[in-house]
């Protein structure tokens, strides 16, 4: 999410102060402006804010460029009616144009698949584990369980991911993260991956290094991998989990022109489920457009998490109302983040005008929502 003030009323504090002073003055607003120093205007604005006299602030407006927000946020922000909005159109800005025009190539990941399956099949064969869950693919691609040096166009990360999914275990040793059967020593020697021998096992000390290597450039939808093992590895190593979450969110941004709310983006398990939903929606959208359905109708299938861009103009009084409602801890996470970013930006330009803007509890010292509050301040019961 990015917020930029692209335009605002020049000398905003002087304009609001002059408009207020005009009510009690015999001279014109132009002369009042000329007579107001910035310091004098700031003092007058503080008095105005303390009195709660907000109508003069309607003469001051700010225009924001807002990037990287969801259409869920768009539905919420446009409820603030005293504002002007321009929104990026999905009718004319199709995020999937390149994929719609591209012919479908079912074999584009074949070398990665083969590398994964060769590693998986070999590790199952050497360890005595069952290869049943991938047997249909092993048969389809005529997989033999080759050593890495014998695999044509070897994709090393995919091969090791297959080895891990076939025979890797999350170690119960506190000093090591991963364990493999000793029978796989020749495989790790062949791919030159550092590994320790102990108690008739092959051990990897840090899940982070190995996990990042096998998952970093993976396609979370198209690539072959054991989802449960990915989740278990992230649970073993919190640093790896954080990095995998970053990779997943970058993937969502790039592949689906979408974003995930904080609660979903908090764990690889929920984020993987979210990715599957995004992928299903995207496939349906592309199929509909290829069938000749207009983009403006096909977009009905796109999720609320699809990103958009907004240009929004509000006057100061409307912004106060917006910040009052949306900086509150009980506001939905994304719009609260937006409100806090916007408030920070306008405070740089007109600190006096926005000195008391924000969640009302911060100024009041109690929560005006009573028992519905977040608990940060005591509730107000009238």
Phi, psi and omega per residue, in radians:
X1 nan 2.370 3.123
X2 -2.396 2.346 3.120
X3 -2.165 2.255 3.106
X4 -2.329 2.296 2.993
X5 -1.416 1.959 -3.079
X6 -1.682 -0.240 3.096
X7 -2.854 2.631 3.024
X8 -2.761 2.845 3.094
X9 -1.040 2.219 3.115
X10 -1.041 2.528 3.129
X11 0.791 1.030 -2.975
X12 -1.022 -0.697 -3.107
X13 -1.223 -0.655 3.099
X14 -1.178 -0.655 3.123
X15 -1.113 -0.826 -3.136
X16 -1.136 -0.707 3.137
X17 -1.153 -0.729 3.135
X18 -1.140 -0.694 3.124
X19 -1.107 -0.676 3.126
X20 -1.226 -0.759 -3.101
X21 -1.155 -0.531 -3.114
X22 -0.994 -0.576 -3.118
X23 -1.013 -0.492 -3.043
X24 -2.030 0.192 -3.021
X25 -2.005 2.685 3.088
X26 -1.666 -0.133 -3.130
X27 -1.787 2.928 -3.068
X28 -1.292 2.818 3.102
X29 -1.090 -0.576 3.121
X30 -1.073 -0.805 3.138
X31 -1.187 -0.631 3.089
X32 -1.070 -0.757 3.103
X33 -1.040 -0.762 -3.124
X34 -1.105 -0.582 -3.086
X35 -1.474 -0.241 -3.103
X36 -1.496 2.099 2.908
X37 -1.424 2.885 3.128
X38 -1.088 -0.681 -3.125
X39 -1.160 -0.747 -3.140
X40 -1.148 -0.682 3.104
X41 -1.113 -0.724 -3.139
X42 -1.089 -0.716 3.111
X43 -1.115 -0.741 -3.128
X44 -1.170 -0.689 3.137
X45 -1.093 -0.709 3.120
X46 -1.052 -0.756 3.115
X47 -1.088 -0.717 3.133
X48 -1.081 -0.795 -3.132
X49 -1.153 -0.698 3.127
X50 -1.106 -0.573 3.123
X51 -1.375 -0.284 -3.060
X52 1.289 0.403 -3.126
X53 -1.529 1.584 -2.950
X54 -1.664 -0.307 -3.014
X55 -1.021 -0.625 3.121
X56 -1.113 -0.396 -3.119
X57 -1.280 -0.209 3.098
X58 -1.181 -0.277 3.125
X59 -1.391 -0.121 -3.116
X60 -1.957 2.245 -3.135
X61 -2.301 2.748 3.118
X62 -2.270 2.439 3.083
X63 -1.996 2.216 -3.059
X64 -1.978 2.435 2.896
X65 -1.730 2.112 -3.059
X66 -2.077 2.078 -3.104
X67 -2.067 2.609 3.006
X68 1.265 0.714 3.059
X69 -2.059 2.805 -3.068
X70 -1.522 2.903 3.059
X71 -1.314 -0.273 2.964
X72 -1.122 -0.798 3.096
X73 -1.089 -0.702 3.140
X74 -1.006 -0.732 3.130
X75 -1.111 -0.570 -3.134
X76 -1.386 -0.770 -3.006
X77 -1.216 -0.534 -3.130
X78 -1.314 -0.059 2.978
X79 -1.235 -0.352 3.064
X80 -1.420 1.668 -2.860
X81 -1.347 -0.471 -3.106
X82 -1.500 1.246 -3.114
X83 -2.835 2.870 3.069
X84 -2.039 2.399 -3.061
X85 -2.274 2.461 2.891
X86 -2.264 2.312 -2.990
X87 -2.206 2.424 3.074
X88 -1.042 2.255 -3.071
X89 -1.581 2.285 3.029
X90 -1.390 -0.138 3.050
X91 -1.246 -0.667 -3.074
X92 -1.897 -0.170 -3.138
X93 -2.188 1.352 -3.111
X94 -1.404 2.036 -3.096
X95 -1.237 -0.180 -3.046
X96 -2.028 0.396 -3.111
X97 -0.926 -0.801 -3.071
X98 -1.088 -0.683 -3.100
X99 -1.327 -0.537 3.113
X100 -1.165 -0.687 -3.104
X101 -1.433 -0.274 -3.089
X102 -1.434 2.412 3.069
X103 -1.226 2.567 -3.092
X104 -1.284 2.186 3.133
X105 -2.063 1.728 -3.074
X106 -1.247 -0.237 -3.081
X107 -1.809 0.179 -3.031
X108 -1.149 -0.428 3.115
X109 -1.839 0.286 -3.007
X110 -1.068 -0.730 -3.114
X111 -1.149 -0.624 3.080
X112 -1.186 -0.748 3.110
X113 -1.027 -0.830 -3.078
X114 -1.111 -0.741 3.107
X115 -1.057 -0.804 3.128
X116 -1.055 -0.856 -3.055
X117 -1.168 -0.624 3.078
X118 -1.115 -0.764 3.099
X119 -1.132 -0.722 3.141
X120 -1.122 -0.853 -3.096
X121 -1.109 -0.741 -3.129
X122 -1.143 -0.758 -3.123
X123 -1.139 -0.647 3.085
X124 -1.154 -0.727 -3.122
X125 -1.138 -0.770 -3.096
X126 -1.295 -0.533 -3.105
X127 -1.619 -0.232 -3.100
X128 1.447 0.169 3.112
X129 -1.390 2.772 3.131
X130 -1.354 2.436 3.069
X131 -1.815 0.283 -2.967
X132 -1.008 -0.688 -3.022
X133 -1.163 -0.359 3.096
X134 -2.037 0.240 -3.031
X135 -1.078 -0.645 -3.124
X136 -1.110 -0.592 3.096
X137 -1.357 -0.626 3.079
X138 -1.044 -0.717 3.113
X139 -1.229 -0.728 -3.092
X140 -1.062 -0.743 -3.074
X141 -1.701 0.178 3.128
X142 0.923 0.885 -3.097
X143 -1.352 2.374 -3.094
X144 -1.941 -0.177 -3.059
X145 1.375 0.951 -3.070
X146 -1.443 2.676 2.954
X147 -1.164 2.678 -3.041
X148 -0.990 -0.670 -3.107
X149 -1.175 -0.238 -3.115
X150 -1.745 -0.039 -3.119
X151 -1.545 2.163 3.129
X152 -1.224 2.379 -3.118
X153 0.913 0.876 -3.076
X154 -0.993 2.266 2.972
X155 -1.807 1.687 -2.928
X156 -1.037 -0.782 -3.120
X157 -1.079 -0.719 3.131
X158 -1.184 -0.668 3.117
X159 -1.069 -0.833 -3.140
X160 -1.176 -0.549 3.058
X161 -1.127 -0.677 3.072
X162 -1.136 -0.710 3.100
X163 -1.082 -0.773 3.135
X164 -1.109 -0.785 -3.120
X165 -1.182 -0.504 -3.128
X166 -1.390 -0.659 -3.009
X167 -2.493 -0.056 -3.103
X168 -1.290 2.547 3.128
X169 -2.234 2.543 2.996
X170 -1.327 2.072 -3.014
X171 -1.259 2.505 3.041
X172 -1.607 0.019 3.078
X173 -1.406 2.180 -3.077
X174 -1.141 -0.312 -3.129
X175 -1.587 -0.195 -3.115
X176 -2.354 2.641 -3.084
X177 -1.719 -0.688 -3.019
X178 -2.223 2.568 3.107
X179 -2.312 2.493 3.084
X180 -2.303 2.674 3.058
X181 -1.078 2.569 -3.124
X182 -1.044 -0.441 -3.122
X183 -1.064 -0.286 -3.094
X184 -1.644 0.147 -3.090
X185 -1.000 -0.754 -3.106
X186 -1.103 -0.539 3.123
X187 -1.164 -0.834 -3.127
X188 -1.206 -0.563 3.055
X189 -1.111 -0.665 -3.081
X190 -1.231 -0.547 -3.129
X191 -1.706 0.060 3.061
X192 1.006 0.747 3.089
X193 -1.775 2.233 -3.063
X194 -1.141 2.198 -3.082
X195 -2.592 2.619 -3.076
X196 -1.908 2.443 3.074
X197 -1.741 2.278 -3.140
X198 -2.850 2.340 3.095
X199 0.892 0.779 3.105
X200 1.058 0.520 3.087
X201 -2.332 2.759 2.979
X202 -1.765 2.197 -3.019
X203 -2.134 2.467 3.030
X204 -2.002 2.186 -3.011
X205 -1.211 -0.824 -3.038
X206 -1.964 2.054 3.072
X207 -1.105 -0.536 -3.070
X208 -1.021 -0.886 -3.071
X209 -1.109 -0.826 -3.122
X210 -1.193 -0.817 -3.106
X211 -1.076 -0.756 -3.140
X212 -1.139 -0.645 -3.140
X213 -1.106 -0.778 -3.045
X214 -1.460 -0.320 -3.079
X215 -1.938 -0.246 -2.935
X216 -1.014 -0.756 -3.075
X217 -1.889 0.412 -3.087
X218 -1.455 2.562 2.992
X219 -1.544 2.042 -3.006
X220 -1.211 -0.168 3.073
X221 -1.888 -0.826 -3.002
X222 -1.519 -0.536 -3.096
X223 -1.227 2.744 3.067
X224 -1.564 2.268 3.072
X225 -2.935 2.748 3.104
X226 -1.563 1.897 -3.067
X227 -1.053 -0.707 -3.115
X228 -1.125 -0.633 3.124
X229 -1.250 -0.649 3.060
X230 -1.041 -0.817 -3.130
X231 -1.116 -0.756 -3.139
X232 -1.104 -0.666 3.133
X233 -1.176 -0.668 3.094
X234 -1.167 -0.629 3.095
X235 -1.182 -0.500 3.111
X236 -1.271 -0.612 -3.028
X237 -2.291 1.869 -3.082
X238 -1.146 -0.588 3.119
X239 -1.136 -0.709 3.082
X240 -1.127 -0.728 3.136
X241 -1.015 -0.768 3.134
X242 -1.090 -0.718 -3.115
X243 -1.241 -0.654 3.092
X244 -1.109 -0.679 3.101
X245 -1.095 -0.679 3.082
X246 -1.105 -0.781 3.125
X247 -1.073 -0.721 -3.135
X248 -1.142 -0.733 -3.125
X249 -1.209 -0.637 3.035
X250 -1.107 -0.671 3.120
X251 -1.101 -0.780 3.121
X252 -1.085 -0.751 3.130
X253 -1.093 -0.815 -3.055
X254 -1.314 -0.799 -3.006
X255 -1.467 -0.530 -3.011
X256 -2.151 0.028 -3.116
X257 0.834 0.849 -3.048
X258 -2.405 3.103 3.100
X259 -2.509 2.824 -3.128
X260 -2.068 2.424 3.059
X261 -1.169 2.765 -3.052
X262 -0.943 -0.751 -3.067
X263 -1.092 -0.657 3.115
X264 -1.338 -0.636 -3.099
X265 -1.375 0.121 -3.076
X266 -1.429 -0.316 -3.125
X267 -2.538 2.568 3.108
X268 -1.034 -0.578 -3.101
X269 -1.113 -0.869 -3.129
X270 -1.231 -0.581 -3.123
X271 -1.232 -0.614 3.076
X272 -1.125 -0.706 3.086
X273 -1.086 -0.735 3.122
X274 -1.090 -0.746 3.134
X275 -1.056 -0.705 3.125
X276 -1.074 -0.702 3.099
X277 -1.148 -0.750 3.098
X278 -1.049 -0.732 -3.096
X279 -1.148 -0.704 3.124
X280 -1.102 -0.752 3.125
X281 -1.119 -0.742 -3.126
X282 -1.108 -0.760 -3.141
X283 -1.078 -0.746 3.114
X284 -1.111 -0.736 3.134
X285 -1.047 -0.859 -3.128
X286 -1.088 -0.733 3.125
X287 -1.073 -0.743 -3.131
X288 -1.118 -0.761 3.132
X289 -1.127 -0.709 3.108
X290 -1.130 -0.461 3.100
X291 -1.376 -0.090 3.117
X292 1.762 0.090 3.104
X293 -1.270 2.372 3.111
X294 -1.038 2.527 -3.128
X295 -1.020 -0.619 -3.098
X296 -1.187 -0.385 3.065
X297 -1.620 -0.674 3.126
X298 -1.092 -0.509 -3.081
X299 -1.153 -0.205 3.089
X300 -1.020 -0.465 -3.100
X301 -1.435 -0.256 -3.098
X302 -1.250 2.520 -3.054
X303 -1.315 2.849 3.094
X304 -1.104 -0.368 -3.141
X305 -1.327 -0.096 3.097
X306 -1.045 2.358 -3.076
X307 -1.314 2.731 3.026
X308 -2.593 3.030 3.070
X309 -2.203 2.510 -3.059
X310 -2.319 2.480 2.846
X311 -1.961 2.188 -3.046
X312 -2.316 2.366 3.078
X313 -2.097 2.276 3.081
X314 -2.396 2.595 2.984
X315 -1.480 2.977 -3.017
X316 -1.095 -0.696 -3.133
X317 -1.097 -0.730 3.090
X318 -1.159 -0.654 3.101
X319 -1.112 -0.680 3.080
X320 -1.023 -0.773 3.107
X321 -1.103 -0.749 3.128
X322 -1.071 -0.854 -3.135
X323 -1.150 -0.635 3.119
X324 -1.022 -0.730 -3.096
X325 -1.497 -0.692 -2.929
X326 -1.703 -0.240 3.026
X327 -1.461 -0.151 3.112
X328 -1.098 2.472 -3.135
X329 -1.080 -0.366 -3.134
X330 -1.502 -0.107 3.071
X331 -1.204 2.694 3.103
X332 -1.020 2.506 -2.932
X333 -0.958 -0.854 -3.028
X334 -1.151 -0.774 -3.117
X335 -1.261 -0.474 3.042
X336 -1.177 -0.718 3.076
X337 -1.069 -0.759 3.121
X338 -1.077 -0.823 -3.117
X339 -1.044 -0.738 3.137
X340 -1.161 -0.652 3.085
X341 -1.165 -0.744 3.123
X342 -1.115 -0.743 3.138
X343 -1.087 -0.718 3.117
X344 -1.085 -0.667 -3.118
X345 -1.206 -0.785 -3.091
X346 -1.259 -0.478 3.094
X347 -1.161 -0.487 3.084
X348 -1.166 -0.546 -3.044
X349 -1.606 -0.745 -3.073
X350 -2.401 1.245 -3.063
X351 -1.041 -0.619 -3.132
X352 -1.152 -0.715 -3.133
X353 -1.131 -0.536 -3.023
X354 -1.988 0.341 -3.090
X355 -1.013 -0.682 -3.089
X356 -1.827 0.168 -3.130
X357 -1.292 2.657 3.115
X358 2.268 -2.866 3.112
X359 -1.048 2.288 -3.039
X360 -1.089 -0.496 -3.112
X361 -1.094 -0.503 -3.116
X362 -1.129 -0.602 3.121
X363 -1.531 -0.587 -3.046
X364 -1.438 -0.543 -3.070
X365 1.449 0.067 3.050
X366 -2.570 2.885 -3.112
X367 -1.638 2.057 3.140
X368 -1.232 -0.172 -3.134
X369 -1.552 0.105 3.086
X370 1.118 -2.310 -3.083
X371 -1.270 -0.114 3.114
X372 -1.466 -0.007 -3.063
X373 -1.243 3.043 -3.100
X374 -1.498 -0.215 3.129
X375 1.756 -0.090 -3.123
X376 -1.172 -0.655 3.113
X377 -2.188 2.713 3.125
X378 -1.129 2.568 -3.114
X379 -1.294 2.632 3.076
X380 -1.701 2.236 -3.116
X381 -2.024 0.198 3.073
X382 1.264 nan nan
